[in-house]
């Protein structure tokens, strides 16, 4: 799954269930309970489960008849099961399903109607009881049932969208991590793999989509058709997919597989980039993994709307993606959009192997899916699109993980998951970005060829099966011929960020000798006892180019580095650790900054900024690096400088005098970059320059730079007569500056445009703009608008989230005051994350008490991870403003003097 670009994350169930068979109904909703580990004949090794052992699904024959207009569906499931030992009952997952009948048939033709059905809403299960015990053997469990079609992206859901011909409704499914149970009675856990044969009765005029190609389609003569899909390979329930709508499809062949893209009618031309790149990606992945993609087709399905939880989902053979992550609209799309679409494609296609073909056994090892797909997306983008120079973005991903990992509320990459809600919260920066960073570090340690050998062996041995992390480490150890797993365990089984302190360097006979000491980097526990890691360290001296490597063990190591001069630790930035230098070396690196490789410039900037904000070293050291960054630096390095200055500017929010003083310095530093980049694209410029242009305009707009605001307003006004005044690559950026600084009249003008817009991609952006204003009164109007029917049910929570970026207190208070209305517009799986994230940007002490009170009243203890993280972040931000910004003030005063 691809996480949403805004603070979204994972899914889960805070579900309410109304389950019925005859007169049997379930009570109030709740959460799945922690269950012990079991072993069974069908599960050879001990595996976490929430379901009792003893019965294993082998095949699902599933018939679905949706009624989109009524938002209901009818279902019939015939599930072939293996019973390991005599039993008089079978328990499986079911959520919001009403059962009409349930029977079980033996191989010899014996048949029993269920004696009764018990539903457990808290555990999201149904238990069918039989008058006569079932002997060991295989049976066919038949269940007729019905359910509801939702309006948020969980289970089977609908999305409404505007077209020139009027409103349309399409249906899709989203089952990860635990929502297949809301469309079919099932063993809805990743380890219970089975085959699926899906058939549907749907309107004749609409296109039905599944994991597999259509095997047959029969016209029923009453405006409907019966569509049967081919049977899937063995797979987990969360990968099942069904879609239905007024769609069109384009295809291409790649390595013997039919690649497809599916969009609403009229949008197919915008999917050409995705189709072409998917074909190239499939060829690359077939080669890398050494196991060919096993399904006959692979579709990417584009859907209007959005979720606060995810952006795309790796359903096997039928990847679901919201339109903003798959389509390029020539009127609004940017270079950043193109690169984001590519990374989404490459991430979800990597899942076809990491996740779909080989699946983690339980959610504890979710990173085997997400960390590897994130790493594969980065590796493949670097390889197939070197002109984008995305190798540098690995530093940003690592920094995102470290920011979360350095707080007391962090968790290990491999973490204990006991409930559905905890599984949903596991889709976070540690699972994705830290997982990716650890893989990148281990690949650099053993070598790319050795790493690929291990991955190929892992894929071959575990195809169509389930794994834990140690299954992978065994293959890496074997391929490398050394115990890589010892390093891997340190970085995946315990939380936190190692910190390497570099002693005074001594140069002798053309080599630099230095002592390295390992402690731990923490943003909010400066005195905690450090954990210990085995850390692969790579170092070089500036200008020499030769690398020295060592694995730091037991907290200390001595390193001999070829050459003399400024010493750079973590050369190439593959390591997951912070580096603290002695003062003399810090100054030497600042003096040699322009000579460093761009990726090392990014790494040094990131380390210096983070260490300064945490109080480990003087924040002035970071500002000196900012001064030392030449205009000739890589555009992504200049973009990092701009973003860092923008972040520091925001830290002064609420203190106008000090913020203006910092803003003068920041704008003076960024002005030459803006002058060099310009507002107009130049022929032949690198793609990263286009990205930098948009970033500089947005950040200078955030700071209130008069020239940028005036030019954005001029272009916006001129665009009514001259469309070229707002070229597509800058349209969103210019509108963003205008909306941020809008007066009431401009806000109303943008509102009118949003009301008139029929293209979902453009419409979504316009409603986001209405929520991006700096004016509190207009922000309040945006919040009120969000709870009307006008923006659409998926835009409403996005608007409130957008307001929270500039006005966290306002957004959180509003959402809390309208709790039921807001909850109705959020994926059930997102609720425990959504409200804490509204508050996350606050630096007000009062917000801590509000957030804690919200969590206490609305979230079970097992679902408070995001609330705890937001509280920790607020506390850190308060501390930063009180204890770190004075160092910036002093540095600014010194510069002025």
Secondary structure, DSSP 8 states (H G I E B T S, - for coil): -B--TTT------------EETTEE------------EEETTEEEEE--SS-SSEEEEEEEEEEEEETTTTEEEEEEEEEEEESS-EEEEEEE--S-EEEEEEEEETTS-EEE-SEEEEETTTTEEEEEEEEEE-SEEEEEEEEEEEE-BSSSSEEEEEEEEETTEEEEEEEEE-TTTTGGGTS-B--STT--BEEEEEEEEETTSEEEESS-EEEEEE-SSSEEEEEE----SB-GGG--EEEESEEEEEEEETTEEEEEEEETT-GGGGHHHHHHHHHHHHHHHHHHSS---SSEEEEEEESS--SS-SEE--TTEEEEEGGGT---TTT--HHHHHHHHHHHHHHHHHTTBTTTBEESSGGGTHHHHHHHHHHHHHHHHHH-GGG-GGGHHHHHHHHHHHHHTSTT---SS----SHHHHHHTSSHIIIIIHHHHHHHHHHHH-HHHHHHHHHHHHHHHTTSEE-HHHHHHHHHHHHTS-HHHHHHHHHSS-SEEEEEE---EEETTEEEEEEEEEEE-SS-TTS------EEEEEEETTT---EEEEEBTTEEEEEEES-SSEEESTTS-S-EEEE--HHHHHHHHHTGGGS-HHHHHHHHHHHHHHHHHTSS-HHHHHHHHHH--TTS-HHHHHHHHHHHHHHHHHTTT-HHHHHHHHHHHHHHHHHHHHHH-SS--TT--HHHHHHHHHHHHHHHHTT-HHHHHHHHHHHHHTTT-GGGG-HHHHHHHHHHHHHT--HHHHHHHHHHHHH---HHHHHHHHHHHT--S-HHHHHHHHHHHTSSSS-HHHHHHHHHHHHHH-HHHHHHHHHHTHHHHHTTS-GGGHHHHHHHHHTT---HHHHHHHHHHHHHHS-GGG-HHHHHHHHHHHHHHHHHHHTHHHHHHHHHHHH-
